[in-house]
């Protein structure tokens, strides 16, 4: 009886072992096979999004959506290589603010597939930009404190060349509008100051500023007239001929730097609100245009 039981157990173990080996072999074959048609389609989508920094967010979102659905090792490795490529391109092009946004907002969340060098670089860039952003927030708080205390003399003498021009102009115009309202009421100058405040400002006390402006202007009217005013300001600015230089475009250039370059002023400007702020397209011809995101040059086509 014991001998029969032993033989049965041995036979069972052999069967289970054979099944296990077969499963491992099948899995190994599965992992090593070529990508399926569906996987190839996903990889093509990722490849398109990996080409430009402007599409980096779409790339990371698409990668997160599909990566766990890849069944072949080949497809997974190709996706991971593109992931490294996109991060590396953001670093090489010095698009630090975009990299910071994508990281802090949780789009770059698969750091485990990055090389050790890239992880180190990303961590350093995020730390450096955070210091800059914290310093920017403190400056904004300082300006708002001056406005809250109605210290308008200090406001008129306030100078800062580190804040982006649109943010600084919006905050100063907000303070000047409060001053004008208190001194002279709802004058034409007061409404002109309101239209110098960006409706896309998302910083400290943005809701309070929006409530102040929309007390006197409808939100749609404010947005429409602000865009018209900014366009006119750019198109009608006078620039000396000797300021135009034959310098190459580089990511991160300001609008003024681009105008001072050989590209000069555009024929047309289109402004588009985005979740991260504002995107502008400067059009020079049917195929020649520039793209700005939050006042920084991010792409161009010649």
VEXVEXMI-49028 format. One record per residue: z, x, y of N, C-alpha, C in turn; residue in three letters; residue number from 1. Coordinates in pm, whole numbers. Layout:
REM VEXVEXMI-49028
<<Z X Y> <Z X Y> <Z X Y> "ALA" NUM>
...
REM end
This chain:
REM VEXVEXMI-49028
<<0 83 -120> <0 0 0> <0 87 125> "UNK" 1>
<<91 189 123> <99 280 237> <-31 357 254> "UNK" 2>
<<-91 397 138> <-216 472 143> <-327 386 204> "UNK" 3>
<<-331 257 167> <-433 166 219> <-415 146 369> "UNK" 4>
<<-287 135 411> <-257 116 554> <-298 238 634> "UNK" 5>
<<-275 355 578> <-311 480 646> <-461 491 664> "UNK" 6>
<<-532 453 557> <-679 457 563> <-731 360 670> "UNK" 7>
<<-667 241 677> <-708 140 776> <-685 190 918> "UNK" 8>
<<-569 250 940> <-536 302 1074> <-631 414 1113> "UNK" 9>
<<-661 503 1018> <-752 613 1045> <-891 561 1081> "UNK" 10>
<<-935 461 1004> <-1066 401 1030> <-1071 336 1169> "UNK" 11>
<<-960 267 1205> <-952 202 1337> <-960 304 1449> "UNK" 12>
<<-888 415 1434> <-887 523 1535> <-1026 580 1553> "UNK" 13>
<<-1097 602 1440> <-1231 656 1446> <-1326 562 1520> "UNK" 14>
<<-1312 431 1493> <-1397 331 1559> <-1372 331 1709> "UNK" 15>
<<-1241 329 1748> <-1206 328 1889> <-1253 453 1959> "UNK" 16>
<<-1240 567 1892> <-1283 694 1950> <-1433 694 1972> "UNK" 17>
<<-1508 642 1875> <-1653 636 1886> <-1695 546 2003> "UNK" 18>
<<-1624 433 2017> <-1655 340 2126> <-1627 405 2261> "UNK" 19>
<<-1514 477 2266> <-1476 545 2390> <-1579 651 2428> "UNK" 20>
<<-1621 729 2329> <-1721 833 2355> <-1853 773 2403> "UNK" 21>
<<-1888 659 2340> <-2012 590 2379> <-2004 542 2523> "UNK" 22>
<<-1886 486 2560> <-1867 436 2696> <-1873 549 2797> "UNK" 23>
<<-1810 663 2764> <-1811 779 2853> <-1953 831 2871> "UNK" 24>
<<-2027 837 2756> <-2164 884 2761> <-2251 792 2847> "UNK" 25>
<<-2231 658 2827> <-2308 561 2905> <-2278 573 3053> "UNK" 26>
<<-2146 592 3085> <-2106 607 3225> <-2167 732 3286> "UNK" 27>
<<-2166 840 3205> <-2223 966 3253> <-2370 952 3280> "UNK" 28>
<<-2439 882 3188> <-2582 859 3207> <-2607 773 3329> "UNK" 29>
<<-2517 674 3350> <-2532 584 3464> <-2515 660 3594> "UNK" 30>
<<-2414 749 3599> <-2386 825 3719> <-2498 924 3751> "UNK" 31>
<<-2565 969 3650> <-2668 1070 3672> <-2807 1012 3695> "UNK" 32>
<<-2822 881 3682> <-2955 822 3692> <-3002 816 3837> "UNK" 33>
<<-3130 792 3853> <-3188 782 3987> <-3140 653 4054> "UNK" 34>
<<-3137 651 4188> <-3094 530 4260> <-3180 410 4225> "UNK" 35>
<<-3119 294 4223> <-3193 171 4198> <-3274 135 4322> "UNK" 36>
<<-3362 35 4308> <-3442 -9 4422> <-3354 -58 4536> "UNK" 37>
<<-3247 -130 4500> <-3153 -179 4602> <-3086 -63 4673> "UNK" 38>
<<-3043 37 4595> <-2977 153 4655> <-3073 231 4746> "UNK" 39>
<<-3197 240 4706> <-3296 308 4790> <-3314 235 4923> "UNK" 40>
<<-3310 102 4919> <-3320 23 5042> <-3201 52 5133> "UNK" 41>
<<-3081 54 5073> <-2961 85 5152> <-2969 224 5212> "UNK" 42>
<<-3018 320 5134> <-3029 457 5182> <-3130 468 5296> "UNK" 43>
<<-3237 390 5289> <-3336 390 5397> <-3274 337 5526> "UNK" 44>
<<-3193 233 5513> <-3125 178 5632> <-3032 282 5692> "UNK" 45>
<<-2954 348 5608> <-2862 452 5655> <-2938 566 5722> "UNK" 46>
<<-3052 602 5665> <-3132 711 5721> <-3180 677 5862> "UNK" 47>
<<-3224 553 5882> <-3269 510 6014> <-3154 519 6114> "UNK" 48>
<<-3038 468 6077> <-2922 469 6167> <-2868 610 6191> "UNK" 49>
<<-2901 704 6104> <-2848 839 6117> <-2928 924 6215> "UNK" 50>
<<-3039 871 6265> <-3130 952 6345> <-3082 974 6488> "UNK" 51>
<<-3010 877 6547> <-2969 888 6686> <-2821 859 6701> "UNK" 52>
<<-2758 925 6799> <-2617 900 6826> <-2592 755 6865> "UNK" 53>
<<-2691 694 6932> <-2674 556 6976> <-2657 461 6858> "UNK" 54>
<<-2707 499 6740> <-2698 414 6621> <-2583 456 6529> "UNK" 55>
<<-2500 550 6574> <-2394 601 6487> <-2298 491 6442> "UNK" 56>
<<-2264 400 6533> <-2173 292 6495> <-2234 206 6386> "UNK" 57>
<<-2363 175 6397> <-2431 96 6294> <-2431 172 6161> "UNK" 58>
<<-2448 305 6169> <-2448 384 6046> <-2314 373 5976> "UNK" 59>
<<-2204 396 6048> <-2072 396 5986> <-2035 257 5932> "UNK" 60>
<<-2074 154 6005> <-2047 17 5957> <-2125 -11 5829> "UNK" 61>
<<-2252 30 5826> <-2337 6 5708> <-2288 89 5590> "UNK" 62>
<<-2250 213 5616> <-2197 300 5510> <-2074 236 5446> "UNK" 63>
<<-1981 189 5527> <-1859 127 5474> <-1889 2 5394> "UNK" 64>
<<-1995 -67 5433> <-2033 -191 5365> <-2089 -163 5226> "UNK" 65>
<<-2167 -54 5211> <-2241 -31 5088> <-2182 75 4994> "UNK" 66>
<<-2101 168 5046> <-2064 285 4967> <-1999 249 4834> "UNK" 67>
<<-1914 148 4831> <-1847 112 4706> <-1938 37 4609> "UNK" 68>
<<-2058 1 4657> <-2151 -72 4570> <-2254 20 4504> "UNK" 69>
<<-2258 147 4547> <-2348 242 4483> <-2300 269 4340> "UNK" 70>
<<-2390 259 4244> <-2353 281 4104> <-2395 418 4053> "UNK" 71>
<<-2491 481 4120> <-2537 613 4075> <-2479 723 4163> "UNK" 72>
<<-2443 833 4100> <-2388 946 4173> <-2489 1001 4273> "UNK" 73>
<<-2615 1001 4236> <-2719 1052 4325> <-2721 977 4457> "UNK" 74>
<<-2719 844 4450> <-2721 762 4571> <-2596 784 4654> "UNK" 75>
<<-2482 790 4587> <-2355 811 4658> <-2355 946 4730> "UNK" 76>
<<-2403 1049 4661> <-2407 1182 4722> <-2500 1186 4843> "UNK" 77>
<<-2613 1117 4832> <-2707 1113 4944> <-2645 1044 5065> "UNK" 78>
<<-2571 935 5040> <-2503 864 5149> <-2396 952 5213> "UNK" 79>
<<-2322 1024 5129> <-2217 1112 5180> <-2274 1228 5262> "UNK" 80>
<<-2389 1278 5220> <-2454 1385 5296> <-2496 1336 5434> "UNK" 81>
<<-2547 1213 5438> <-2584 1156 5568> <-2461 1133 5655> "UNK" 82>
<<-2351 1095 5594> <-2226 1075 5668> <-2186 1205 5738> "UNK" 83>
<<-2191 1315 5665> <-2161 1446 5722> <-2261 1482 5832> "UNK" 84>
<<-2387 1448 5808> <-2493 1479 5904> <-2471 1408 6037> "UNK" 85>
<<-2434 1281 6032> <-2413 1203 6154> <-2295 1260 6234> "UNK" 86>
<<-2185 1289 6165> <-2068 1345 6234> <-2102 1481 6294> "UNK" 87>
<<-2175 1563 6217> <-2214 1695 6266> <-2302 1684 6390> "UNK" 88>
<<-2392 1586 6391> <-2481 1569 6505> <-2404 1527 6629> "UNK" 89>
<<-2304 1441 6613> <-2220 1400 6725> <-2148 1521 6784> "UNK" 90>
<<-2103 1609 6697> <-2032 1729 6742> <-2128 1826 6810> "UNK" 91>
<<-2244 1851 6747> <-2342 1946 6800> <-2394 1902 6937> "UNK" 92>
<<-2416 1772 6953> <-2468 1720 7079> <-2359 1702 7184> "UNK" 93>
<<-2236 1737 7146> <-2120 1728 7236> <-2098 1587 7288> "UNK" 94>
<<-2126 1490 7201> <-2104 1350 7237> <-1958 1315 7203> "UNK" 95>
<<-1867 1386 7270> <-1725 1378 7233> <-1663 1241 7257> "UNK" 96>
<<-1703 1177 7366> <-1644 1046 7396> <-1688 940 7295> "UNK" 97>
<<-1813 949 7253> <-1859 854 7151> <-1788 880 7018> "UNK" 98>
<<-1774 1009 6985> <-1703 1046 6863> <-1558 997 6868> "UNK" 99>
<<-1495 1013 6983> <-1357 968 7002> <-1346 817 6984> "UNK" 100>
<<-1439 744 7045> <-1439 598 7032> <-1456 555 6887> "UNK" 101>
<<-1556 614 6819> <-1583 576 6681> <-1464 607 6590> "UNK" 102>
<<-1395 716 6619> <-1280 754 6536> <-1160 665 6565> "UNK" 103>
<<-1126 650 6692> <-1005 574 6727> <-1021 424 6699> "UNK" 104>
<<-1145 375 6701> <-1168 233 6672> <-1187 207 6522> "UNK" 105>
<<-1176 311 6441> <-1177 293 6296> <-1313 291 6230> "UNK" 106>
<<-1418 332 6301> <-1551 334 6240> <-1567 457 6149> "UNK" 107>
<<-1513 571 6193> <-1515 691 6109> <-1385 690 6026> "UNK" 108>
<<-1389 620 5915> <-1267 603 5836> <-1277 662 5695> "UNK" 109>
<<-1388 729 5668> <-1405 791 5537> <-1403 943 5551> "UNK" 110>
<<-1296 995 5609> <-1287 1139 5632> <-1282 1218 5502> "UNK" 111>
<<-1253 1147 5393> <-1244 1217 5264> <-1378 1272 5219> "UNK" 112>
<<-1489 1221 5272> <-1621 1271 5230> <-1669 1383 5322> "UNK" 113>
<<-1597 1409 5430> <-1636 1515 5523> <-1594 1652 5471> "UNK" 114>
<<-1668 1753 5512> <-1629 1889 5478> <-1502 1925 5555> "UNK" 115>
<<-1431 2025 5507> <-1306 2066 5572> <-1331 2111 5716> "UNK" 116>
<<-1442 2179 5738> <-1474 2225 5874> <-1498 2108 5968> "UNK" 117>
<<-1567 2005 5918> <-1593 1889 6003> <-1465 1813 6034> "UNK" 118>
<<-1377 1801 5936> <-1248 1733 5959> <-1170 1806 6067> "UNK" 119>
<<-1169 1938 6059> <-1098 2018 6158> <-1158 1999 6297> "UNK" 120>
<<-1291 1999 6305> <-1359 1981 6434> <-1334 1843 6492> "UNK" 121>
<<-1342 1740 6407> <-1319 1602 6453> <-1177 1588 6507> "UNK" 122>
<<-1080 1638 6433> <-940 1628 6476> <-918 1696 6611> "UNK" 123>
<<-982 1811 6631> <-965 1884 6756> <-1028 1809 6873> "UNK" 124>
<<-1149 1757 6850> <-1219 1683 6956> <-1140 1557 6994> "UNK" 125>
<<-1093 1483 6894> <-1015 1362 6921> <-890 1395 7001> "UNK" 126>
<<-823 1504 6966> <-703 1545 7038> <-735 1582 7183> "UNK" 127>
<<-846 1655 7203> <-884 1697 7338> <-922 1578 7426> "UNK" 128>
<<-1002 1486 7369> <-1044 1369 7447> <-926 1278 7477> "UNK" 129>
<<-832 1268 7385> <-713 1185 7410> <-636 1237 7531> "UNK" 130>
<<-627 1368 7543> <-559 1426 7659> <-631 1385 7787> "UNK" 131>
<<-766 1391 7783> <-845 1352 7900> <-828 1203 7932> "UNK" 132>
<<-831 1119 7828> <-818 975 7848> <-680 938 7901> "UNK" 133>
<<-577 1004 7850> <-441 979 7899> <-428 1018 8046> "UNK" 134>
<<-490 1132 8082> <-487 1176 8221> <-562 1077 8311> "UNK" 135>
<<-674 1024 8260> <-752 925 8335> <-670 797 8357> "UNK" 136>
<<-599 754 8254> <-517 633 8267> <-407 651 8370> "UNK" 137>
<<-348 770 8375> <-243 798 8473> <-298 794 8615> "UNK" 138>
<<-421 844 8634> <-482 841 8766> <-513 698 8810> "UNK" 139>
<<-559 618 8715> <-588 477 8745> <-459 405 8784> "UNK" 140>
<<-351 433 8711> <-222 372 8743> <-175 414 8883> "UNK" 141>
<<-203 541 8919> <-165 591 9050> <-238 514 9160> "UNK" 142>
<<-368 492 9143> <-446 418 9243> <-397 274 9254> "UNK" 143>
<<-373 211 9140> <-325 73 9140> <-187 62 9203> "UNK" 144>
<<-105 164 9185> <27 165 9247> <16 172 9400> "UNK" 145>
<<-79 252 9448> <-103 262 9592> <-146 126 9648> "UNK" 146>
<<-234 57 9573> <-281 -76 9616> <-167 -177 9614> "UNK" 147>
<<-87 -174 9508> <23 -269 9494> <125 -253 9608> "UNK" 148>
<<145 -128 9648> <239 -101 9757> <176 -114 9895> "UNK" 149>
<<48 -154 9896> <-28 -175 10021> <-27 -51 10111> "UNK" 150>
<<-34 65 10046> <-39 191 10119> <-185 226 10144> "UNK" 151>
<<-248 147 10233> <-393 155 10251> <-438 287 10315> "UNK" 152>
<<-352 350 10396> <-388 480 10454> <-410 583 10343> "UNK" 153>
<<-321 583 10245> <-335 675 10131> <-458 642 10049> "UNK" 154>
<<-487 512 10042> <-604 469 9965> <-733 520 10028> "UNK" 155>
<<-742 513 10160> <-863 557 10229> <-882 709 10221> "UNK" 156>
<<-776 782 10200> <-786 928 10192> <-785 978 10048> "UNK" 157>
<<-788 884 9953> <-780 923 9812> <-912 987 9768> "UNK" 158>
<<-901 1102 9704> <-1018 1174 9653> <-993 1213 9507> "UNK" 159>
<<-1092 1191 9423> <-1081 1230 9282> <-1220 1249 9226> "UNK" 160>
<<-1250 1371 9182> <-1383 1398 9127> <-1383 1405 8975> "UNK" 161>
<<-1272 1358 8914> <-1265 1360 8768> <-1286 1222 8706> "UNK" 162>
<<-1251 1116 8781> <-1279 981 8733> <-1428 952 8747> "UNK" 163>
<<-1483 872 8655> <-1624 837 8669> <-1641 752 8795> "UNK" 164>
<<-1756 767 8859> <-1779 707 8991> <-1764 556 8990> "UNK" 165>
<<-1813 490 8886> <-1808 345 8883> <-1664 295 8878> "UNK" 166>
<<-1579 360 8799> <-1438 321 8792> <-1368 345 8924> "UNK" 167>
<<-1390 463 8983> <-1325 496 9110> <-1371 401 9220> "UNK" 168>
<<-1501 377 9230> <-1554 287 9333> <-1498 146 9316> "UNK" 169>
<<-1486 100 9193> <-1435 -35 9167> <-1290 -48 9210> "UNK" 170>
<<-1209 50 9176> <-1067 44 9211> <-1046 54 9362> "UNK" 171>
<<-1118 146 9427> <-1105 160 9572> <-1154 34 9643> "UNK" 172>
<<-1265 -22 9597> <-1319 -144 9659> <-1222 -261 9640> "UNK" 173>
<<-1155 -265 9528> <-1053 -368 9503> <-942 -357 9607> "UNK" 174>
<<-894 -235 9631> <-789 -214 9731> <-837 -245 9872> "UNK" 175>
<<-961 -200 9904> <-1015 -226 10037> <-1035 -377 10060> "UNK" 176>
<<-1073 -449 9955> <-1094 -593 9967> <-962 -664 9997> "UNK" 177>
<<-855 -622 9932> <-723 -680 9959> <-683 -653 10103> "UNK" 178>
<<-708 -531 10150> <-676 -495 10288> <-758 -579 10386> "UNK" 179>
<<-888 -592 10361> <-976 -668 10450> <-935 -815 10455> "UNK" 180>
<<-898 -871 10341> <-857 -1011 10334> <-731 -1034 10417> "UNK" 181>
<<-637 -940 10407> <-512 -954 10481> <-533 -939 10632> "UNK" 182>
<<-623 -851 10672> <-643 -824 10814> <-738 -921 10881> "UNK" 183>
<<-849 -954 10812> <-955 -1030 10879> <-1000 -1156 10805> "UNK" 184>
<<-947 -1179 10686> <-985 -1297 10611> <-1112 -1279 10530> "UNK" 185>
<<-1179 -1389 10498> <-1297 -1386 10411> <-1423 -1355 10491> "UNK" 186>
<<-1434 -1231 10532> <-1550 -1186 10610> <-1665 -1146 10519> "UNK" 187>
<<-1782 -1120 10579> <-1895 -1070 10501> <-1861 -936 10437> "UNK" 188>
<<-1787 -855 10511> <-1747 -724 10457> <-1657 -742 10335> "UNK" 189>
<<-1571 -843 10340> <-1483 -871 10226> <-1565 -903 10102> "UNK" 190>
<<-1666 -989 10115> <-1750 -1025 10000> <-1834 -907 9954> "UNK" 191>
<<-1875 -822 10048> <-1949 -703 10011> <-1862 -610 9927> "UNK" 192>
<<-1735 -601 9962> <-1641 -519 9884> <-1619 -576 9745> "UNK" 193>
<<-1614 -708 9736> <-1598 -771 9604> <-1715 -734 9513> "UNK" 194>
<<-1835 -727 9572> <-1954 -697 9493> <-1967 -549 9461> "UNK" 195>
<<-1873 -469 9511> <-1869 -327 9474> <-1772 -302 9360> "UNK" 196>
<<-1709 -408 9313> <-1616 -399 9199> <-1694 -434 9073> "UNK" 197>
<<-1693 -345 8976> <-1771 -368 8855> <-1709 -479 8770> "UNK" 198>
<<-1788 -582 8734> <-1737 -687 8645> <-1717 -637 8502> "UNK" 199>
<<-1761 -514 8474> <-1747 -457 8341> <-1629 -361 8331> "UNK" 200>
<<-1551 -350 8437> <-1432 -265 8434> <-1332 -321 8332> "UNK" 201>
<<-1288 -236 8238> <-1198 -280 8131> <-1067 -201 8128> "UNK" 202>
<<-1037 -132 8237> <-917 -49 8241> <-791 -126 8277> "UNK" 203>
<<-692 -53 8324> <-562 -108 8362> <-578 -224 8461> "UNK" 204>
<<-509 -335 8433> <-507 -454 8518> <-646 -515 8540> "UNK" 205>
<<-733 -501 8441> <-868 -556 8456> <-868 -708 8467> "UNK" 206>
<<-776 -774 8399> <-769 -920 8407> <-722 -964 8545> "UNK" 207>
<<-629 -889 8600> <-580 -920 8734> <-690 -902 8839> "UNK" 208>
<<-767 -796 8824> <-878 -770 8917> <-984 -878 8903> "UNK" 209>
<<-1016 -915 8778> <-1116 -1020 8755> <-1072 -1153 8816> "UNK" 210>
<<-943 -1185 8801> <-890 -1310 8856> <-900 -1310 9009> "UNK" 211>
<<-878 -1193 9069> <-886 -1182 9216> <-1029 -1209 9263> "UNK" 212>
<<-1127 -1146 9198> <-1266 -1161 9241> <-1316 -1302 9216> "UNK" 213>
<<-1288 -1356 9097> <-1340 -1489 9061> <-1271 -1603 9136> "UNK" 214>
<<-1171 -1569 9215> <-1111 -1669 9304> <-1208 -1701 9418> "UNK" 215>
<<-1297 -1605 9447> <-1390 -1620 9559> <-1536 -1623 9515> "UNK" 216>
<<-1564 -1573 9394> <-1700 -1571 9342> <-1702 -1622 9198> "UNK" 217>
<<-1804 -1699 9163> <-1820 -1739 9023> <-1853 -1615 8941> "UNK" 218>
<<-1807 -1612 8817> <-1823 -1493 8733> <-1971 -1455 8717> "UNK" 219>
<<-2057 -1553 8690> <-2200 -1524 8673> <-2262 -1470 8801> "UNK" 220>
<<-2221 -1528 8915> <-2273 -1482 9043> <-2229 -1339 9071> "UNK" 221>
<<-2105 -1310 9038> <-2050 -1175 9057> <-2129 -1073 8976> "UNK" 222>
<<-2151 -1103 8847> <-2224 -1011 8760> <-2366 -990 8809> "UNK" 223>
<<-2433 -1100 8845> <-2573 -1091 8886> <-2587 -1011 9016> "UNK" 224>
<<-2504 -1041 9114> <-2514 -973 9243> <-2469 -828 9235> "UNK" 225>
<<-2375 -800 9147> <-2330 -660 9131> <-2444 -574 9078> "UNK" 226>
<<-2514 -625 8976> <-2626 -551 8917> <-2736 -529 9021> "UNK" 227>
<<-2766 -632 9099> <-2869 -619 9203> <-2827 -513 9305> "UNK" 228>
<<-2702 -515 9343> <-2654 -420 9444> <-2662 -276 9392> "UNK" 229>
<<-2620 -254 9268> <-2624 -120 9210> <-2768 -72 9197> "UNK" 230>
<<-2856 -161 9153> <-2998 -124 9141> <-3056 -83 9276> "UNK" 231>
<<-3026 -163 9379> <-3078 -133 9512> <-3022 -2 9565> "UNK" 232>
<<-2896 23 9536> <-2833 146 9583> <-2902 268 9522> "UNK" 233>
<<-2931 260 9394> <-2997 372 9325> <-3141 388 9371> "UNK" 234>
<<-3213 276 9383> <-3354 282 9416> <-3378 323 9562> "UNK" 235>
<<-3283 291 9651> <-3304 316 9793> <-3237 443 9843> "UNK" 236>
<<-3168 514 9756> <-3103 637 9798> <-3207 741 9840> "UNK" 237>
<<-3172 819 9940> <-3260 925 9987> <-3215 1058 9926> "UNK" 238>
<<-3309 1132 9870> <-3278 1262 9812> <-3372 1366 9871> "UNK" 239>
<<-3317 1477 9912> <-3396 1584 9970> <-3483 1650 9863> "UNK" 240>
<<-3603 1691 9904> <-3695 1752 9811> <-3642 1878 9747> "UNK" 241>
<<-3562 1956 9823> <-3514 2081 9766> <-3401 2061 9666> "UNK" 242>
<<-3355 1936 9650> <-3251 1908 9551> <-3311 1887 9413> "UNK" 243>
<<-3442 1858 9407> <-3505 1833 9278> <-3533 1966 9209> "UNK" 244>
<<-3480 1979 9089> <-3495 2104 9015> <-3556 2076 8879> "UNK" 245>
<<-3630 2171 8830> <-3695 2157 8700> <-3597 2200 8591> "UNK" 246>
<<-3496 2117 8567> <-3395 2147 8465> <-3409 2050 8350> "UNK" 247>
<<-3381 2094 8228> <-3395 2005 8112> <-3284 1901 8108> "UNK" 248>
<<-3315 1787 8048> <-3214 1684 8030> <-3118 1725 7919> "UNK" 249>
<<-2991 1693 7938> <-2890 1717 7835> <-2799 1595 7826> "UNK" 250>
<<-2754 1564 7707> <-2664 1451 7687> <-2539 1469 7771> "UNK" 251>
<<-2495 1360 7835> <-2374 1366 7915> <-2399 1382 8063> "UNK" 252>
<<-2526 1403 8104> <-2557 1417 8247> <-2525 1287 8320> "UNK" 253>
<<-2484 1298 8446> <-2459 1181 8528> <-2591 1128 8584> "UNK" 254>
<<-2586 1009 8642> <-2707 951 8701> <-2758 1038 8816> "UNK" 255>
<<-2664 1087 8897> <-2703 1169 9011> <-2771 1298 8965> "UNK" 256>
<<-2719 1358 8859> <-2779 1481 8805> <-2921 1455 8756> "UNK" 257>
<<-2942 1338 8694> <-3077 1305 8646> <-3172 1286 8764> "UNK" 258>
<<-3125 1216 8867> <-3210 1195 8986> <-3244 1328 9052> "UNK" 259>
<<-3150 1421 9049> <-3174 1553 9107> <-3263 1640 9018> "UNK" 260>
<<-3285 1599 8895> <-3371 1676 8804> <-3516 1641 8832> "UNK" 261>
<<-3607 1697 8753> <-3749 1671 8772> <-3786 1526 8743> "UNK" 262>
<<-3699 1452 8672> <-3728 1312 8641> <-3721 1226 8767> "UNK" 263>
<<-3630 1259 8858> <-3620 1184 8982> <-3572 1042 8962> "UNK" 264>
<<-3610 953 9056> <-3568 813 9051> <-3659 733 8957> "UNK" 265>
<<-3605 633 8888> <-3687 551 8797> <-3766 445 8874> "UNK" 266>
<<-3864 388 8807> <-3939 277 8866> <-3863 146 8853> "UNK" 267>
<<-3782 138 8747> <-3708 14 8721> <-3580 47 8645> "UNK" 268>
<<-3478 -33 8667> <-3350 -15 8597> <-3310 -146 8532> "UNK" 269>
<<-3275 -140 8406> <-3224 -257 8334> <-3081 -227 8289> "UNK" 270>
<<-2992 -321 8312> <-2850 -302 8279> <-2809 -407 8174> "UNK" 271>
<<-2741 -359 8068> <-2701 -447 7960> <-2551 -431 7932> "UNK" 272>
<<-2472 -539 7942> <-2331 -529 7903> <-2320 -503 7752> "UNK" 273>
<<-2224 -420 7711> <-2199 -393 7570> <-2050 -409 7543> "UNK" 274>
<<-2012 -405 7417> <-1870 -415 7381> <-1790 -297 7435> "UNK" 275>
<<-1857 -183 7456> <-1788 -63 7502> <-1801 -41 7652> "UNK" 276>
<<-1870 -129 7724> <-1884 -110 7867> <-2019 -158 7915> "UNK" 277>
<<-2104 -66 7957> <-2236 -103 8007> <-2339 1 7965> "UNK" 278>
<<-2457 -46 7929> <-2569 41 7894> <-2682 18 7994> "UNK" 279>
<<-2742 126 8041> <-2852 116 8137> <-2977 183 8080> "UNK" 280>
<<-3090 124 8110> <-3217 185 8073> <-3296 211 8202> "UNK" 281>
<<-3326 338 8227> <-3407 376 8342> <-3550 392 8294> "UNK" 282>
<<-3639 314 8351> <-3777 310 8305> <-3867 385 8404> "UNK" 283>
<<-3946 480 8350> <-4038 559 8431> <-4184 522 8402> "UNK" 284>
<<-4210 476 8281> <-4343 430 8243> <-4328 346 8116> "UNK" 285>
<<-4440 307 8057> <-4433 223 7936> <-4360 293 7822> "UNK" 286>
<<-4372 427 7816> <-4310 499 7704> <-4201 595 7748> "UNK" 287>
<<-4190 618 7877> <-4094 717 7928> <-3972 647 7986> "UNK" 288>
<<-3857 666 7922> <-3735 602 7971> <-3611 681 7931> "UNK" 289>
<<-3502 654 8002> <-3372 716 7975> <-3272 608 7942> "UNK" 290>
<<-3167 645 7869> <-3059 552 7837> <-2926 612 7880> "UNK" 291>
<<-2848 533 7955> <-2713 572 7995> <-2614 476 7932> "UNK" 292>
<<-2504 529 7881> <-2393 448 7834> <-2270 486 7914> "UNK" 293>
<<-2214 385 7985> <-2097 409 8070> <-2119 529 8162> "UNK" 294>
<<-2237 528 8228> <-2271 625 8333> <-2303 765 8282> "UNK" 295>
<<-2317 784 8151> <-2353 915 8098> <-2484 905 8021> "UNK" 296>
<<-2571 1004 8040> <-2699 1006 7970> <-2677 1026 7821> "UNK" 297>
<<-2732 934 7741> <-2712 941 7596> <-2842 952 7518> "UNK" 298>
<<-2956 925 7582> <-3082 936 7510> <-3201 922 7603> "UNK" 299>
<<-3316 968 7558> <-3437 957 7638> <-3561 964 7549> "UNK" 300>
<<-3669 915 7605> <-3799 919 7535> <-3906 958 7635> "UNK" 301>
<<-3986 1057 7600> <-4092 1105 7689> <-4229 1064 7635> "UNK" 302>
REM end
